[in-house]
């Protein structure tokens, strides 16, 4: 079977749309954090260094709309307790992200040693 390369330059390309949704560094870091299991908002904020509460909330909301994250209310009464976890779709990103990490480590090693090709 031949490798099919999508035309990511076209706005209607599903691959391009997925890349645009994942292009945010916060989304990728939140996915990494949630790979460890369900977490509350405050836990995520501690684990994802540099993210503001506002950005974390907005990013989680967008990821929920995209079907990557599940929001579960643990306690309705104020203050409300909410837990976030990856959906089955969100978990499918583990392998591609692991490949990117492996590439990053390998390319960093090559840059440090001055290796080429």
C-alpha positions in Angstrom: 0.0 0.0 0.0 1.4 3.4 -1.0 1.9 6.2 1.5 -0.8 8.9 0.9 0.5 12.4 1.6 -2.4 14.8 2.1 -2.4 18.3 0.6 -1.9 20.1 3.9 -1.6 23.4 2.1 -5.4 23.2 1.4 -7.6 24.7 4.1 -10.1 21.9 3.7 -7.5 19.2 4.4 -8.3 17.2 7.6 -4.6 16.8 8.4 -4.1 20.6 8.2 -7.1 21.2 10.4 -5.7 18.7 13.0 -2.3 20.3 12.9 -3.8 23.7 13.4 -5.7 22.4 16.5 -2.6 20.8 17.9 -0.2 23.6 17.0 -0.7 25.3 20.4 2.2 24.4 22.7 -0.3 24.4 25.6 -2.5 21.7 24.0 0.5 19.4 23.6 1.7 20.0 27.1 -1.8 19.4 28.6 -2.0 16.2 26.6 1.3 15.1 28.1 0.1 16.0 31.6 -3.2 14.1 31.2 -1.4 11.0 29.9 -0.6 10.4 33.6 -4.3 10.1 34.3 -7.3 12.3 35.3 -6.4 15.6 37.1 -8.1 18.6 38.5 -7.5 22.1 37.2 -5.1 23.1 40.0 -3.0 20.0 39.4 -2.7 20.7 35.7 -1.8 24.3 36.4 1.1 23.2 38.7 2.3 20.6 36.2 2.2 22.8 33.1 4.7 25.5 34.1 4.0 29.0 32.7 0.3 28.6 31.8 -2.1 31.0 33.3 -5.5 30.0 34.8 -7.3 31.8 32.0 -5.4 30.1 29.2 -5.6 26.7 30.9 -9.4 27.1 31.2 -9.8 28.3 27.6 -7.5 25.5 26.3 -9.3 22.8 28.2 -12.7 24.1 27.0 -11.5 24.0 23.3 -10.0 20.6 23.8 -13.3 19.3 25.2 -15.1 20.7 22.2 -12.6 18.9 19.9 -13.3 15.6 21.7 -9.8 15.3 23.1 -10.6 16.0 26.8 -13.4 14.9 29.1 -14.6 17.2 31.9 -16.2 15.4 34.9 -17.8 17.3 37.7 -16.9 15.7 41.0 -18.8 18.1 43.2 -21.6 20.4 42.1 -21.7 22.6 45.2 -19.5 25.7 45.3 -16.6 25.5 45.1 -17.2 23.1 42.2 -14.7 20.3 41.8 -13.9 19.3 38.2 -11.6 16.6 36.9 -10.1 16.4 33.4 -9.0 13.3 31.5 -8.1 12.4 28.0 -10.9 10.8 25.9 -10.1 7.7 23.7 -9.4 10.1 20.9 -7.0 12.1 23.0 -5.2 9.0 24.0 -4.5 8.2 20.4 -2.1 11.1 20.3 0.3 9.3 22.7 2.2 7.4 20.0 2.6 10.3 17.6 3.7 12.6 20.4 6.2 10.0 21.6 7.6 9.8 18.1 8.0 13.6 18.1 9.8 13.4 21.5 12.1 10.7 20.1 12.9 12.8 17.1 13.6 15.9 19.3 16.0 14.0 21.5 17.8 12.4 18.5 18.0 15.8 16.6 19.3 17.5 19.7 22.0 14.8 20.1 23.0 15.3 16.5 23.2 19.0 16.8 25.4 18.6 19.9 27.8 16.2 18.3 27.8 18.1 15.0 26.7 15.0 13.1 25.0 15.3 9.7 22.8 13.1 7.5 
